[in-house]
Amino acid sequence: MKNIIRCSLLISCLLYKTAIGQLAVTNQKDTSFNTYNEFTKLKKSYPEISIVNEFDLKTVSRKRNITYNKLGKRKLKLDAFYPKKKTDTPMVAVIFIHGGGWRSGDRSQHYPLAQKLADLGYVCFTPEYRLSTEALFPAAVYDIKAVIRWVRKHAKKYNIDTAKIVIAGFSAGGELAAFMGVTGNMPLFEGVNCNMIMQSRVAAIIDIDGTLSFVHPESGEGDDSKKISAATNWFGYSKQDNLKLWEDASPLSYVGKNTPPTLFINSSVVRMHAGREDYLKILTDNNIYSEVRTFENSPHSFCLYNPWFEPTVNYIDTFLKNVFTRKYQ
């Protein structure tokens, strides 16, 4: 019965019947969140910061604009970054989801991170997904699930260990990463096309400043008094009009005994990781490995800039080694 209720709520989202939903889907790209704009806003408060640009690493190969799914005439793309050096040992894959309030942002913002991780021996993918200007929740969920299945299908081509596929993301992408991890292989959130025979489960989650709950007291989403909040735009309903949907769309609603090991890398902005402590308690109760890394006095978008970029890469590398090599030692 619970899943039937959830399914009806998701269907209602896809119909875009609310005024908010009709206004949200503009079919025009929102470029308001980008690395340079954020940099100009942050420079005054953080004079030491600098933008991390793409690297020219001779050790890394790349393939860009690969189509991972087709929805009618719409082609959804991703990019692949992987070590040039060949190895007989299948590698860990990291799928990295960009942020931007489920409405803006671009996968190219995380090319530097994907390049650095590829230099360390990981196979990295940076996908696009449908934002709220194009389609409401759960479209983005379906898209990222399709990415996971695509990566699993093409594991041999990229020399990937299918037992070591990791989902990661920043901000809205961090929320989506957590949601992917806690709903692996859950039919309700799989969508209806793109390599459905493959599984969408992942082996680990990396959440960089992404919320765990839209309805938690710590959450900053849902205040539409001055302007429509990012989550309200994404759901097509305000929190007041459809609280149940907001709860059902929260990663915290599904965390449990089957949740993969999770790394949280957080800024000092508490509302950006709303529900984290409740999530961690459930992991602890189920003896599931987790790590929390926090940059004190840092902005929300810290992972895009120096001096936080390199430590972020190191935290990810250490966590993945702990999960797949050291076994939590």
C-alpha positions in Angstrom: 0.0 0.0 0.0 2.8 2.4 0.9 4.4 1.9 -2.5 1.1 2.4 -4.3 0.6 5.7 -2.5 4.2 6.8 -3.4 3.7 5.7 -7.1 0.5 7.8 -7.3 2.4 10.8 -6.0 5.2 10.4 -8.5 2.7 10.1 -11.4 1.0 13.3 -10.2 4.4 15.0 -10.4 5.0 13.9 -14.0 1.7 15.4 -15.0 2.8 19.0 -14.1 -0.8 20.0 -13.1 0.2 22.5 -10.4 0.8 26.2 -11.2 4.3 25.8 -9.7 5.1 22.9 -12.0 3.9 24.7 -15.1 6.1 27.7 -14.2 9.1 25.6 -13.4 9.4 23.9 -16.7 10.5 26.7 -19.0 12.5 24.5 -21.4 15.2 27.1 -21.2 18.6 26.4 -19.7 19.2 28.1 -16.3 22.9 29.2 -16.2 22.6 31.1 -12.9 24.8 28.7 -11.0 28.2 28.4 -12.5 31.7 28.4 -11.1 32.7 31.9 -12.1 29.5 33.6 -10.8 29.9 31.8 -7.5 33.6 32.8 -7.4 32.8 36.5 -7.7 30.3 36.3 -4.9 32.7 34.4 -2.6 35.9 36.3 -3.3 35.2 39.1 -0.8 34.5 36.7 2.1 37.2 34.2 1.0 40.0 36.3 -0.6 42.4 33.3 -0.7 40.2 31.2 -3.0 40.9 30.5 -6.7 39.0 28.6 -9.4 40.2 25.1 -10.2 40.5 24.9 -13.9 40.7 21.8 -16.1 44.0 19.9 -16.1 46.1 18.7 -19.0 47.1 15.4 -17.5 49.1 13.1 -19.8 48.1 10.2 -17.7 44.4 10.6 -18.3 42.2 9.8 -21.4 38.8 11.3 -22.0 35.8 10.8 -24.1 33.1 13.5 -24.1 29.5 13.8 -25.1 28.7 10.0 -25.0 25.0 9.4 -25.3 23.9 7.2 -22.4 20.1 7.4 -23.0 17.6 8.7 -25.6 14.2 10.0 -24.7 12.5 10.6 -28.1 14.8 13.1 -29.8 16.5 14.1 -26.5 19.9 12.6 -26.1 21.4 12.5 -22.6 25.1 12.8 -22.5 28.0 11.9 -20.2 31.8 12.2 -20.3 34.4 9.6 -19.3 37.8 10.1 -17.8 40.1 7.2 -17.2 43.8 6.2 -16.8 45.8 5.9 -20.0 47.9 3.2 -18.4 46.4 -0.3 -19.0 45.9 -2.6 -16.1 44.6 -6.2 -15.8 42.9 -5.3 -12.6 39.3 -4.0 -13.0 39.0 -0.5 -11.6 36.7 1.4 -9.3 34.1 3.6 -11.2 33.0 7.0 -9.8 29.9 8.6 -11.3 29.9 12.3 -10.3 26.6 14.3 -10.3 26.8 18.1 -10.6 24.8 20.5 -8.3 22.8 23.6 -9.0 19.5 23.2 -7.0 18.2 20.6 -9.4 17.7 23.5 -11.8 21.1 24.9 -12.9 24.7 23.9 -12.9 26.6 21.8 -15.5 28.6 18.6 -15.5 31.7 20.4 -16.9 32.1 22.1 -13.4 33.5 18.8 -12.2 35.9 17.9 -15.0 38.9 18.9 -12.8 37.7 16.5 -10.1 37.1 13.7 -12.6 40.6 14.2 -14.1 42.3 14.2 -10.7 40.5 11.0 -9.7 41.3 9.4 -13.0 45.0 10.3 -12.4 44.7 8.3 -9.2 43.4 5.2 -11.0 39.6 5.6 -11.0 37.3 5.6 -14.0 35.1 8.7 -13.7 31.9 9.7 -15.4 30.3 13.1 -15.4 26.6 12.9 -16.6 24.1 15.5 -17.4 20.5 14.9 -16.2 17.1 16.6 -16.8 16.8 19.7 -14.5 13.6 21.2 -13.3 13.5 23.6 -16.3 13.0 20.6 -18.5 11.3 18.0 -16.3 10.2 17.7 -12.7 11.1 15.0 -10.1 11.5 12.1 -10.5 13.0 12.6 -14.0 16.5 13.4 -12.7 16.3 10.2 -10.5 15.4 8.1 -13.6 18.3 9.7 -15.5 21.0 8.9 -12.9 19.7 5.4 -12.5 20.1 5.0 -16.2 23.7 6.3 -15.9 24.5 3.6 -13.3 23.0 0.9 -15.5 24.9 2.2 -18.6 28.2 2.1 -16.7 27.5 -1.4 -15.5 26.7 -2.5 -19.1 29.9 -0.9 -20.4 32.1 -2.1 -17.6 34.2 -4.4 -19.8 35.0 -1.6 -22.2 36.3 0.7 -19.5 37.8 -2.1 -17.4 35.4 -1.5 -14.4 34.8 -3.8 -11.5 31.0 -4.0 -11.4 31.1 -4.6 -7.7 32.9 -1.3 -7.2 30.6 1.3 -8.8 30.4 4.5 -6.7 27.9 7.3 -6.9 29.0 10.8 -5.9 27.8 14.3 -6.2 27.9 17.9 -5.0 24.9 19.9 -3.5 21.8 18.8 -5.4 24.1 16.2 -7.0 25.0 15.0 -3.5 21.3 14.6 -2.6 20.8 12.6 -5.8 23.9 10.5 -5.1 22.6 9.6 -1.6 19.1 8.9 -3.1 20.7 6.6 -5.7 22.5 4.7 -3.0 19.6 4.2 -0.7 17.1 3.2 -3.5 19.3 0.8 -5.5 17.2 -1.6 -7.6 14.0 -0.2 -6.1 11.4 -0.6 -9.0 9.6 2.6 -8.0 12.5 4.8 -8.9 14.1 2.9 -11.9 12.2 4.5 -14.7 11.1 2.5 -17.8 13.9 2.6 -20.3 17.7 2.3 -20.8 19.3 -1.1 -20.0 16.6 -2.2 -17.6 18.1 -5.6 -17.4 21.1 -4.1 -15.5 21.1 -3.3 -11.8 21.3 0.2 -10.4 22.8 -0.7 -7.0 26.1 1.0 -6.1 28.9 0.0 -3.7 29.5 3.3 -2.0 28.1 6.9 -1.7 30.0 10.2 -1.7 27.7 13.1 -0.7 29.4 16.5 -0.9 27.1 19.0 0.9 23.9 17.4 -0.3 20.8 17.4 1.9 19.5 14.1 3.3 16.0 15.3 4.0 13.7 17.9 2.5 11.5 17.9 5.6 14.1 17.8 8.4 14.1 20.8 10.8 17.6 21.7 9.6 16.5 21.9 5.9 16.5 25.3 4.2 14.3 24.1 1.4 10.6 24.9 1.2 10.6 28.6 2.2 8.8 30.2 -0.7 8.0 33.5 1.0 10.5 35.5 -1.1 11.0 33.3 -4.1 10.1 29.7 -5.0 12.7 27.4 -3.4 14.8 25.1 -5.6 13.1 22.0 -4.2 9.6 23.5 -4.7 10.5 24.1 -8.4 11.8 20.5 -8.7 8.8 18.9 -7.2 6.2 21.1 -8.7 4.5 21.3 -5.3 5.3 23.4 -2.2 6.1 21.6 1.0 2.8 22.7 2.4 0.8 21.4 -0.5 2.5 17.9 -0.7 4.5 17.2 2.4 4.3 13.4 1.8 6.0 13.8 -1.6 8.8 15.9 0.0 9.3 13.1 2.6 9.2 10.4 0.0 11.9 12.2 -2.1 14.3 12.4 0.8 17.2 9.9 1.0 16.7 9.7 4.8 13.4 8.0 4.2 15.1 4.9 2.8 18.5 4.5 4.6 18.7 1.1 6.3 20.6 -2.2 6.5 21.2 -2.3 2.7 22.7 1.2 2.4 26.3 1.2 1.1 29.2 2.8 3.0 28.9 6.6 2.8 31.3 9.5 2.9 30.1 13.0 3.8 32.3 15.9 2.8 30.7 19.1 4.2 31.0 22.8 4.4 30.3 24.8 7.6 26.7 25.5 6.3 24.6 23.1 8.4 21.4 23.3 6.3 23.2 21.9 3.3 23.5 18.5 5.0 20.2 18.5 6.8 19.4 15.1 8.3 23.0 13.9 8.3 23.2 12.9 11.9 20.0 10.9 11.7 21.3 9.2 8.6 24.6 8.4 10.3 22.8 7.0 13.4 21.0 4.5 11.2 24.2 3.5 9.5 25.9 3.0 12.9 22.9 0.9 14.1 23.4 -1.3 11.1 27.2 -1.5 11.4 27.6 0.3 8.0 30.9 2.1 7.5 30.8 5.9 7.2 33.1 8.9 7.2 32.5 12.6 7.8 34.9 15.3 6.7 34.1 18.9 7.4 35.8 22.1 6.2 35.4 24.7 8.9 34.6 28.2 7.7 34.1 27.2 4.2 31.4 28.1 1.6 28.9 25.6 0.3 30.6 25.4 -3.1 34.1 24.7 -1.6 34.8 21.7 -3.8 35.0 23.9 -6.9 37.8 26.1 -5.5 41.3 26.1 -4.0 42.3 25.7 -1.1 39.6 23.0 -0.6 39.8 21.1 -3.9 42.9 19.0 -3.3 41.8 18.0 0.3 38.5 17.0 -1.2 40.2 14.7 -3.8 42.3 13.2 -1.0 39.3 12.6 1.2 37.5 10.7 -1.6 40.6 8.7 -2.4 41.2 7.7 1.2 37.5 6.7 1.7 37.5 4.6 -1.4 40.7 2.9 -0.4 39.2 2.2 3.1 36.1 0.7 1.5 37.6 -1.4 -1.2 41.2 -2.1 -0.1 41.8 -1.5 3.6 38.3 -2.7 4.7 37.7 0.1 7.1 41.1 0.0 8.9 
